[in-house]
Amino acid sequence: MKFALLLGTAVLLVVASFAGSPAAPASSAKVARGKYLVEGVGLCNDCHTPLDEKGQPIPGKALKGAPTAFKPVAPIPNWAEKSPNIAGLPGWEDADAVKFLMTGIAYNGLPPRPPMPPYRMNKEDAEAVVAYLRSLAPQ
């Protein structure tokens, strides 16, 4: 009887200890997915990370904004001369950033300035990108 009671208590403690942890791995998985999308698919570092004189990314400045490294052959109205800091998404609400990544329309009702492409991500991918970019906010 005592053994069954001890075993039951042990099982309850183990189950209780794992009850809250699925959120952390899911969040971790979402951030990892976002990192993959930002770095491997969207190639956001190419425009949003400043480069040194040798053309290498400056350590500690990833996604902090940079001058646009290329110019259009013919004039393009509203061409962005600098990409903004997207590490931590300063100035953006999560819902607005997700909407921007899904529709290509920013919180101000405007599309991105060229050369930024108007992404059309699904909601899950957009939320993952936002989670990753938020994870880069200064602590």
C-alpha positions as CSV (number, residue, x, y, z in Angstrom):
1,M,0.0,0.0,0.0
2,K,2.8,2.4,0.9
3,F,4.7,1.5,-2.3
4,A,1.6,2.2,-4.4
5,L,1.1,5.6,-2.6
6,L,4.8,6.5,-3.1
7,L,4.7,5.4,-6.8
8,G,1.5,7.4,-7.4
9,T,3.0,10.5,-5.7
10,A,6.1,10.1,-7.8
11,V,4.2,9.8,-11.0
12,L,2.1,12.9,-10.1
13,L,5.2,14.9,-9.4
14,V,6.8,13.9,-12.7
15,V,3.7,14.7,-14.6
16,A,3.3,18.1,-12.8
17,S,6.9,19.0,-13.6
18,F,6.3,18.4,-17.3
19,A,2.9,20.1,-17.4
20,G,4.3,23.6,-17.9
21,S,7.3,22.8,-20.1
22,P,5.6,22.2,-23.5
23,A,5.3,25.9,-24.0
24,A,9.0,26.5,-23.7
25,P,10.0,23.9,-26.4
26,A,7.2,25.2,-28.7
27,S,8.4,28.7,-28.2
28,S,12.0,27.6,-28.8
29,A,10.9,25.7,-31.9
30,K,9.1,28.8,-33.2
31,V,12.2,31.0,-32.6
32,A,14.4,28.4,-34.4
33,R,11.9,28.3,-37.3
34,G,12.0,32.1,-37.5
35,K,15.8,32.1,-37.4
36,Y,15.8,29.7,-40.4
37,L,13.3,31.9,-42.3
38,V,15.2,35.1,-41.6
39,E,18.7,33.8,-42.2
40,G,18.2,31.0,-44.7
41,V,15.1,31.9,-46.8
42,G,14.5,35.7,-46.5
43,L,18.2,36.5,-46.4
44,C,17.4,39.5,-44.2
45,N,21.0,39.9,-43.1
46,D,22.0,40.8,-46.7
47,C,20.3,44.2,-46.4
48,H,19.7,44.7,-42.7
49,T,23.2,44.0,-41.4
50,P,26.0,46.6,-41.8
51,L,29.3,45.5,-43.4
52,D,32.9,46.4,-42.6
53,E,35.4,47.8,-45.2
54,K,36.1,44.2,-46.3
55,G,32.4,43.5,-47.0
56,Q,32.0,41.2,-43.9
57,P,29.1,41.5,-41.5
58,I,30.1,43.6,-38.4
59,P,30.0,41.4,-35.3
60,G,27.2,42.3,-32.9
61,K,25.4,44.4,-35.5
62,A,23.3,41.7,-37.1
63,L,19.9,43.0,-38.4
64,K,20.6,46.5,-36.8
65,G,20.1,48.3,-40.1
66,A,22.5,49.3,-42.8
67,P,23.0,51.6,-45.8
68,T,21.6,49.9,-49.0
69,A,24.6,48.4,-50.7
70,F,23.2,48.7,-54.2
71,K,21.4,51.2,-56.3
72,P,18.8,50.7,-59.1
73,V,20.1,51.2,-62.7
74,A,17.2,53.5,-63.4
75,P,15.6,55.8,-60.8
76,I,12.9,54.1,-58.7
77,P,10.6,56.4,-56.7
78,N,10.8,55.9,-52.9
79,W,14.0,53.8,-53.0
80,A,15.3,53.1,-49.5
81,E,18.8,54.4,-49.0
82,K,19.0,52.5,-45.6
83,S,17.4,49.4,-44.2
84,P,15.9,49.8,-40.7
85,N,16.9,48.0,-37.6
86,I,14.7,44.9,-37.3
87,A,16.5,43.2,-34.4
88,G,13.9,43.2,-31.6
89,L,11.4,44.9,-33.9
90,P,11.6,48.4,-32.3
91,G,8.4,50.4,-32.9
92,W,6.4,47.4,-34.1
93,E,3.5,45.6,-32.4
94,D,3.6,41.9,-33.0
95,A,0.2,41.9,-34.7
96,D,1.3,44.7,-37.1
97,A,4.6,42.9,-37.9
98,V,2.7,39.6,-38.6
99,K,0.3,41.5,-40.9
100,F,3.2,43.1,-42.7
101,L,4.9,39.8,-43.3
102,M,1.6,38.2,-44.5
103,T,0.2,41.0,-46.6
104,G,3.1,43.3,-47.5
105,I,1.3,46.2,-45.9
106,A,2.8,48.0,-42.9
107,Y,1.0,49.5,-39.8
108,N,0.9,52.8,-41.6
109,G,-1.1,51.3,-44.5
110,L,1.9,51.5,-46.9
111,P,3.9,48.7,-48.7
112,P,7.6,48.4,-48.0
113,R,9.9,50.7,-49.9
114,P,12.0,49.1,-52.6
115,P,14.2,47.1,-52.6
116,M,12.3,45.4,-49.7
117,P,10.0,42.8,-51.2
118,P,6.4,42.6,-50.0
119,Y,6.4,39.1,-48.4
120,R,3.3,36.9,-48.4
121,M,4.1,34.5,-45.6
122,N,1.5,32.3,-44.0
123,K,0.6,33.2,-40.4
124,E,2.7,30.4,-38.8
125,D,5.8,31.5,-40.6
126,A,5.2,35.2,-40.0
127,E,4.7,34.6,-36.3
128,A,7.9,32.5,-36.2
129,V,9.9,35.4,-37.9
130,V,8.4,37.9,-35.4
131,A,9.3,35.5,-32.5
132,Y,12.9,35.3,-33.7
133,L,13.3,39.0,-34.3
134,R,11.8,39.7,-30.9
135,S,14.4,37.3,-29.4
136,L,17.1,39.7,-30.6
137,A,15.9,42.6,-28.5
138,P,18.5,43.9,-26.0
139,Q,18.1,42.3,-22.6
